[in-house]
């Protein structure tokens, strides 16, 4: 088995992994990021770039180039019920220079981070590297094993191994770290729809008699989703694609004429298994988990990427200096979790409340009102619309990069 060594080995080239790798490389830490696939081109990954991320990019002197990437700017999140339109979150009420959120293909975001990281000679990116698990020396994680595109196995030894390899993390599994699962009684079906000139734009949720349909304006198309009961996809499929198209057309009539061409078969519909989970302990000696590997979020509020990026910034702030100086200790890993656990747990509590008290009963057809009372309250008192906007676009504890990372 071929063996190599680095200071920090990161499993997973997603938002958390590449942001952390780029920041550590900036700070002079030898870093290797391993990515399972050949590229980042996968549909229906989270594409939200939050106001806090735009602020971060400015603080890293990357903002001007970052905003040259083609993106869609959203200033409000609206919900349309049978009683009419309501504003759930008004991002124009946010403080700071970025009173909006944007939607940017995640592969463009990741490629941008990768190109920035590659400017530093102490950074290495390995694609087609399937992580098999961690290696240990006594009780301490000493690195990881991975398989390349030819099936050959490698061992990468490191002072610190970081698992950012998603909700089905091989790093987490092999290290014996089991998340606490909070469960969910709903799934989400994702699909693309054609966007035409004259379509009403923005980010809109449509509520009607047990149905929740969301459309997000993207550059060149609509990213659309509909919520179903857990396991309800097979029931929906058994009724036939024509009935599904008719359901969507009834919810949003202006889409009716294009549904047959956009949804030619069930292969055009992807199922997201909604789940919420969290590790009670994100680390063990020599190992740290971040992003979805530490805490899987619901798609509610679209905050998964924001939390992953904020995890990476907090970790870099704490770990860059001890990694560079060779003084990394368990207490540094514990400090990262102590910093990031409160906003993560609080956000998950909000998601679970919205999911169990509102969304899940709604998709079961148990909604008590055509328009939920919270939407009526937000319409009566518009300044309240800034609260959901701040939770989504900034988060409960935004992180700022340490000067050594800038």
N, C-alpha and C positions, 0 to 999 in steps of 0.2 A: 504494500500500500504506500503510495506516494505521500510524503509528509512535508508540510510547510508550516510556517509560523508567522503570526502577526500579533499586534497588541490587542486589537478588538475585532472579533469575528461577528458579523451580523448576518443572521439567517432571515432572508426575506427582503426583496427590493420594492416594498410598498412605501406609502408616505412616511411611516415611522422609521423604517429602516434606512431609506435614502436620505431623509432629513438628518437623522442622527449621523450617518456616515459622512455626509457633507460637512456637518458642523465639526465633527471630530477631526476630519482631515484639515479643516481650516485652522484648528488649534494645534496642528503638528503631531497628531496621533496616528500611528500606522493602523490602517483600517481596511478590512476586506468585507464587501457585501456580496452575499451569495444569492442568486435569483434562480428559481427553479425553471423558468421558461426562457425562451429565446428572445422575447420582446415583451412589451407591456400591453399589447393590443388585445384587450378583452372587454367585451361589452358589459354594461350595467354594473360596473364598479362605481363607487361613489365619486362624483365629479364636482362636489361643492368646494369652492375655495372661499373661505370665510374672511370677514373683515380683519380678524386677528392675524390671519396668514398674510394678507396684503401688508399689514403693519410690520410683521416680522420681516418680510422681504425688503421693505424699505430700510429697516434697521440693519439689514445685512448688505445694503447698497446693491440690491438685486431688483428692486421694485420696478424701475423703468423698463428694463429688459423683460421682466416677467409679464408685465401688462401689455407687451407687444404680442403675446400669444393670443390667438383668436379665442374669445370667450363671450359669454352672454351675461350681461349685468341684470340683476333682479333687485328692485327696490321695495317690493311688497310681496307678501304671501297672502293670497286671497282664498277664501272658501265661498263657494256658491252653493246655496241650498235651494230648496223649492220656494223659499221666500225671497231669494235674491242674493246679491253679493255682500260679503262681509270681509273685513281685513283682519287677519289673525296676527300678522307681524308686519310692522312698518319700519323697514331698515333705515329710512331717511331720518328717523329719530335717534340713530346711534350717535354717540360722541366720536370725535376724531375725524380723520380725513377720508374715511371709507364708509359712507352711509349706505352700504349695499352689500350683497353677496354676489359671487359670480359662479357660473358653471363653465368649467374647463375640462375637456377630456382628460381623464386621469393619466393616460399615457403621455400626453403633452406635459403635464405637471411633473411626472416622474422623469421623463427625458430631460427636462430643464434642470432638475436637481442633479441628475447624473452628469450632465455636461459640466455643471459648476464643480462638482466633486472631482471630476477627472482633471481639473486644472492643477491639482495638487499631487506631487509625485508619491506621497505616502498613502494614496487611496488606490484600491484595486477593486474592480467589479468583475465577478465571475458569473456568466449566464449559463443556462443549461446545467445548473448545479442543484441537484435534488438532495436536500439535507435529509440524512437518515437518522440522525440522533446525536446526542452529545457524547463526549468522551469524559472520563473522570480519572482523577488521581486521588485516591482515598475518598474523602467526602466532597472534594472540590471538583467542579466542572473545569476541565482543562482544555476544552475546545469542542470540535464537532467533526462528524464524518459526513461526507457527501459523495454522490455518484455523478460523474460527468455524462456528457451526451453519448459517449461510447460505452457506458456501463462500467467504467473503471472507478474504483473507490479511492477516495483521498481522505487524509486526516489533516485538519487545519487546527493547529494548537494556538491558544490565545490566552492572554491574561484575563480577558473578559469575553464571554460569549453572550450575545443578545438575541433573544427570540422575538422577531417581528414578523413571523411567518403565518399570521392570520389565525382565524377562528379554529382551524384544525391543525394547530401548530405541532409539527414533528418534534421540535425542540422541547416544548412544554410536555408533550406526551412521554418522550424518552427520559426526561428528568423526573418523572413521577409526580408532576404537579397537576392536580385535578381542580378544575374550576367549580365554583358553586353555581348551579344552573337555576335561574329563576323562572324559566319556562315562558311559553307564549302559546296562545290559542288562535293565532292568525299567521298567515303567510302573505307574501306579496308577489304578484305576477308582473313582470317587467316586459315591455315591448317598445318598439320604435314606431312612430307614425309620421307621415309626411307633413311638413309645415308649408303652408302656402301664403302668398302675399294677402294681406287683409285679415289673417287669423288674429283674434285677440291674444295678445302676448302675455308674458309673465309666468308666474308659478301659481297654479290654481288647483285647489282641491274641490271636488264636486261631491256633495253629500245628498243622497236621496234614498229614502226608504230602505235602509240596510245596506246601501252601497257606498263605497268610498273609492273614487277615481281621481287620480292625480296626474296632471300634465305639467311638464317643466319645459319651458322654451329653451331650446338649444340652438347652436349655429347650424342651420340647415334641416332640423327635424324637431319633433317633439319626443322627449323621453316620457313615457307614460307608464302608469302602474295602477293596479286595482287590488284592493285587499280582499282576501277570502278567508274563510275559516281554516284552521290548521287541517291539512289534508283535503281541503275542499277543491283542489285543482282537478283531481280525478273525477269528481262529481260534475264539475263545470265542463270538463272535456267530454264526458259521456252525453251531455246534452247537445253537443255539436258546435262547430265553429260558427255556423250561421247565427245561432242563438246568441253566442258570445258577441259577435259583431253587432247584432241588433241591440243588445244590452248597452254597449258602448255608444251607439248612435243615439239611443234614447237619453243617455246622460249628457252628451255633448253633441247636439245635432250637426254643427258645422263640420264634424269629422266624418259624417255618414258616407259621403261619396267616395272616400279614399280607403275605407277599411278593408274592402275586399282585396284591393291591390297590396295593402300593407301587411295584412295578416292572411297569408296564403295557406298556411298550415300551422299546426300547433308547435312546429319547430321555431316559429317566430316569437313564441312566448316562453320566457324564462322564469323559473320558480325560485324565489328567495325564501329559504327556510328562516323565518324570523326567530331569533333567540336572543336572550340577554343572559350573560354569565360573567363571572369575575373570579379571579384568583384571590384567595384570602392573603396569600403571600406571593409577591411578584418575583422573588429572588431566592437563590440559594448561593452558597459560596461559589464565585466564579461565573454566575449566570444571572441575567436579568431579562424579564419579559416585559414587552411594551405593546401598545396598540391593541389590536384584536387578540393577540396572544395572551394578553393580561386581562382584557375586558371586552367582550363582544357586546356591541351596542345594537339596539333596535334602529331601523331606519327612521323612526319618528324624530322629527326635527332635523334630520340630516347632519348630525354632529360627529359622526364616527371619524371622519378625516381630521376635523378640528382637534379632537382629543388625541389622535395619534400624533399629529404634528406637535401639539403642546407637550405630550409625553417626551418626544424626542428632544425638544428644546430644554426641558427641565433636566433630562438625563445628561445632555451635553454640558449644561451649566455645572452640574455636580461632579461629573466624571472626567472631564477633559484634563484637568490639572493632575489628579492622581494617576491617571493612565499615562500621561506624558512623563511624569516623574517616577513612575514605578512604585507608587505608594498606595495603590488601590486596596481598600479594606471593605469588609462586609458592611461597615457602618455607612459607607458611601452608597451602596445599593439600597440599604434601608432608607436613607434620606430621600432617594428618588421616589420610592413608594410613599413615604410619608407626605411628600409634596403633592403627588398626583392622586392618591387614593381619595381624599375628600371631594374634589370636584367630580371625579369619576362616579363615585357612589351616589352623590347627590343628583347627578344627571340621570343615572339609571333609575333612581327613585322617581324622578319626574316622568321618565319614559314608562315605567311600570304603572304609575298612576293613570296616565293618559291611556295606556293600552288596556288595562283591566277595567277601568271605570267608564271609558268612553268608546274606544275603537272596537274592542272585542265584542261588547254588547251590541254595538251598532251593526257590525258585519253579521251578527247572529240574528239581526232583525228585531232587536229589543230596544231600539232607540225610542225614547219617550217623547221626543219633540222633533219636528222637522228641522228646527234650528236650535242647536244647543245653547243653553243660557249664557255660557261664557262668550259666545260670539256676539250675542245681543249686548252683553255688558261692554265688550270692547268697542262696539259701534257707538254706544251711548257716551263712552268716555275715551276718546281717541288716544290721549297720552298713554293709556295703559297698553297700547299696541307696541310700545317701545320695550316692554318687559320680555315678551316672547322673542322679539327681534334680538335683544342683547344676549339672551340665553343661547340662541342659535348661532349668531354671527361672531360673538366674542367669547362666550363661555363663562363658566363660573370662576375660573382662575387662569386668565391668559398669562403666558410666559413671555419674558423678554430675554434675548440672548445676552450672556455675559460679554463684557467688552473684549475678552480674549478670543471670542468667536467671530467678531465682526471684521 
